């Protein structure tokens, strides 16, 4: 523990030092000016390590730079502003004392110094500092754990898929370090793929953790069951395991899960309470992926309706979460834009679908997670055997 004493009067420094040493505060440093204080703290070196200082006892009335200005400069430094400062002054000017506290001082003591009062105020200041340091350390641990969780979540996301008969491009933009939106695709064979896009209720840490939970079982469900109706029911079963009557609310998610078969030229899908996506069939017919059930997690048992879309040559699908639509105050205008984009033939080299919908400069203050999937599939070529 280190306490800095700053006063241009050497007698005051001697008296304070004796009081502190007598109370067991052995590591004290006496400084006679604000300039010496700045040098000790390396205030002009923002990259310098944070000094091992627990408290500053600072005189207000000093030549050249007074204590109030010194405190103001310390508070402007990101690495120094958490050091508590107690002013020591002979002033009885209430406005001056108020200014001293306004610039960042924690407390003040008037001269002549009362030993009991000085030590009591030092104990309070140090206790508050230790509590603040503890909370900052815990916050850092939480941030580090969130960063790790974010890396884990991102590792679960598929890269773009560019195959001869199917292409999938995606934009995934969390509003928080962890996202409540999730997507995944799985290749069953050369001509059959499963694709899912889900949006967990809410956003932030809790919904993100539930999203990671369901994504861990979602992969196995898709690989083992494949069929959209069976997969959605299995995910609902897992969400039911989270139900707790003591919770103020329970979690649910909306999703679209579809299976594209380029050999049979079909798209089988279930829309579980999700915003309807757009489908362009053979460059001519634009339709929507209508809802076939409620959101996943509402009920222990859910009715699921599977739908099938047929195509001859190719098909395009535009899927998105509600955060995309809500990014603009005029949701109808954004829906019209999405519909227009879905009706156009896409270039297979699309790298950032979100920028086709929302300009980059408008993405900085998003309130919800956003995810867009652009899927293009072509009918598999049939090779004749002579």
Residue pairs with C-beta under 8 A, 6 or more apart in sequence:
1 25
1 27
1 54
1 126
2 27
2 28
2 29
2 51
2 52
2 53
2 54
3 20
3 25
3 27
3 28
3 29
3 53
3 54
3 55
3 56
3 57
3 122
4 28
4 29
4 31
4 37
4 40
4 53
4 55
4 56
4 57
5 13
5 16
5 17
5 20
5 28
5 29
5 30
5 31
5 57
6 31
6 32
6 33
6 34
6 36
6 37
6 56
6 57
6 58
6 59
6 62
6 67
6 70
7 13
7 16
7 32
7 57
7 59
7 62
7 88
8 32
8 33
8 59
8 62
8 63
9 59
10 32
12 59
12 88
12 111
12 113
13 30
13 32
15 113
16 57
16 88
16 113
16 118
17 28
17 30
19 113
19 115
19 118
19 119
20 28
20 122
21 28
23 119
25 122
29 40
31 37
31 40
33 62
33 63
33 64
33 65
34 62
34 64
34 65
34 66
34 67
34 69
34 70
35 64
35 65
37 56
37 58
37 70
38 44
38 70
38 73
40 51
41 51
41 53
41 74
41 77
41 80
42 48
42 51
43 73
43 74
43 77
43 80
46 77
46 78
46 79
48 79
50 79
50 80
51 80
51 83
53 83
54 83
54 84
54 126
54 129
55 83
55 84
55 85
55 86
55 122
55 125
55 126
55 129
56 74
56 83
56 84
56 85
56 86
57 86
57 88
57 122
58 67
58 70
58 71
58 85
58 86
58 87
58 88
58 105
59 67
59 87
59 88
59 89
60 66
60 67
60 68
60 87
60 88
60 89
60 91
60 96
60 100
61 67
61 89
61 90
61 91
62 70
67 87
67 89
67 100
68 96
68 99
68 100
68 103
71 85
71 87
71 100
71 103
71 104
71 105
72 103
72 104
74 80
74 81
74 83
74 85
74 104
75 81
75 103
75 104
81 104
82 129
82 132
82 133
82 136
83 129
84 106
84 125
84 126
84 128
84 129
85 104
85 105
85 106
86 105
86 106
86 107
86 108
86 109
86 121
86 122
86 125
87 97
87 100
87 105
87 107
87 108
87 109
88 108
88 109
88 110
88 111
88 113
89 96
89 97
89 100
89 108
89 109
89 110
89 111
90 110
90 111
91 97
91 110
92 110
97 108
100 108
101 107
101 108
106 125
106 128
107 121
107 124
107 125
109 117
109 118
109 121
146 177
146 178
146 205
147 177
149 177
149 178
149 208
149 212
150 177
150 178
152 212
153 178
153 179
153 208
153 211
153 212
156 182
156 184
156 212
156 215
157 170
157 172
157 182
157 183
157 184
158 168
158 170
158 183
158 184
158 185
160 167
160 168
160 169
160 170
160 351
161 167
161 168
161 185
161 193
162 348
164 378
165 190
165 191
165 262
165 377
165 378
165 379
165 380
166 193
166 260
166 262
166 375
166 376
166 377
166 378
167 348
167 375
167 376
167 377
168 185
168 195
168 373
168 374
168 375
168 376
169 350
169 351
169 353
169 373
169 374
170 183
170 353
170 371
170 372
170 373
170 374
171 352
171 353
171 354
171 355
171 370
171 371
171 372
172 179
172 181
172 183
172 370
172 371
173 354
173 363
173 366
173 369
173 370
173 371
174 181
174 208
174 369
175 203
175 323
175 366
175 367
175 368
175 369
175 370
176 203
176 204
176 205
176 208
176 369
178 204
178 205
178 208
178 209
178 211
178 212
179 203
179 208
179 211
179 369
179 371
180 199
180 200
180 201
180 202
180 203
180 204
180 207
180 208
180 210
180 211
180 253
180 369
181 197
181 198
181 199
181 200
181 211
181 321
181 323
181 369
181 370
181 371
182 197
182 198
182 200
182 211
182 214
182 215
182 218
182 371
183 195
183 196
183 197
183 198
183 371
183 373
184 195
184 196
184 215
184 218
184 219
184 222
185 193
185 194
185 195
185 196
186 193
186 194
186 219
186 222
186 223
187 193
188 194
188 226
188 259
190 380
191 261
191 262
191 263
191 380
192 259
192 260
192 261
192 262
192 263
193 259
193 260
193 377
194 222
194 226
194 231
194 257
194 258
194 259
194 260
195 257
195 258
195 259
195 260
195 319
195 373
195 375
196 218
196 222
196 231
196 255
196 256
196 257
196 258
197 255
197 256
197 274
197 319
197 320
197 321
197 371
197 373
198 211
198 214
198 218
198 253
198 254
198 255
198 274
198 296
199 253
199 254
199 255
199 274
199 321
199 322
199 323
199 369
199 371
200 207
200 208
200 210
200 211
200 214
200 251
200 252
200 253
201 207
201 251
201 252
201 253
201 295
202 251
203 323
203 368
203 369
206 251
207 251
210 242
210 251
210 253
211 253
213 238
213 242
214 235
214 238
214 239
214 253
217 234
217 235
217 238
218 231
218 235
221 231
221 234
221 235
221 238
222 231
222 257
225 231
225 234
226 259
227 259
227 268
227 306
228 257
228 258
228 259
228 268
228 269
228 270
228 304
228 306
229 270
229 304
229 305
229 306
231 257
231 270
232 255
232 257
232 270
232 272
232 293
232 296
232 302
232 304
233 302
233 304
235 255
235 296
236 296
236 297
236 299
236 300
236 301
236 302
239 251
239 252
239 253
239 296
239 297
240 297
240 300
242 250
242 251
242 297
243 250
243 300
244 250
250 297
251 297
252 295
252 296
252 297
252 298
253 295
253 296
253 297
254 272
254 273
254 274
254 275
254 295
254 296
254 322
255 271
255 272
255 273
255 274
255 296
256 269
256 270
256 271
256 272
256 274
256 277
256 289
256 319
257 269
257 270
257 272
258 267
258 268
258 269
258 270
258 289
258 317
259 267
259 268
259 269
260 266
260 267
260 315
260 375
260 377
261 267
261 268
262 377
262 378
262 379
262 380
263 379
263 380
265 310
265 311
265 312
265 379
266 308
266 309
266 310
266 311
267 279
267 308
267 309
267 311
267 315
267 317
267 377
268 306
268 307
268 308
269 289
269 292
269 306
269 307
269 308
269 309
270 292
270 293
270 304
270 305
270 306
270 307
271 277
271 289
271 290
271 291
271 292
271 293
271 307
272 291
272 292
272 293
272 294
272 295
272 296
272 302
272 304
273 291
273 293
273 294
273 295
273 296
274 291
274 295
274 321
275 320
275 321
275 322
275 325
276 288
276 289
276 290
276 291
277 288
277 289
277 317
277 318
277 319
277 320
277 342
278 286
278 287
278 288
278 289
278 317
278 318
278 338
278 339
278 342
278 343
279 286
279 287
279 288
279 289
279 309
279 315
279 316
279 317
279 318
279 342
280 286
280 315
280 316
280 317
280 342
280 343
280 345
281 287
281 309
281 310
281 311
281 315
282 311
282 312
282 313
282 314
282 315
283 313
283 314
283 345
286 339
286 342
286 343
287 309
289 307
289 317
289 319
290 307
292 304
292 305
292 306
292 307
293 302
293 303
293 304
293 305
294 302
296 302
309 315
311 377
311 379
312 379
313 378
313 379
314 376
314 377
314 378
314 379
315 376
315 377
316 342
316 345
316 346
316 374
316 375
316 376
316 377
317 373
317 374
317 375
317 377
318 338
318 341
318 342
318 372
318 373
318 374
318 375
319 372
319 373
319 375
320 338
320 357
320 370
320 371
320 372
320 373
321 368
321 369
321 370
321 371
321 372
322 368
323 366
323 367
323 368
323 369
323 370
323 371
324 334
324 338
324 354
324 357
324 358
324 370
324 371
324 372
325 331
325 334
325 335
325 338
326 367
326 368
327 334
327 358
327 362
327 363
327 366
327 368
327 370
328 334
328 358
334 357
334 358
337 357
338 357
341 356
341 357
346 374
346 376
348 376
350 356
350 374
353 372
353 373
353 374
354 363
354 370
354 372
357 372
358 370
363 370
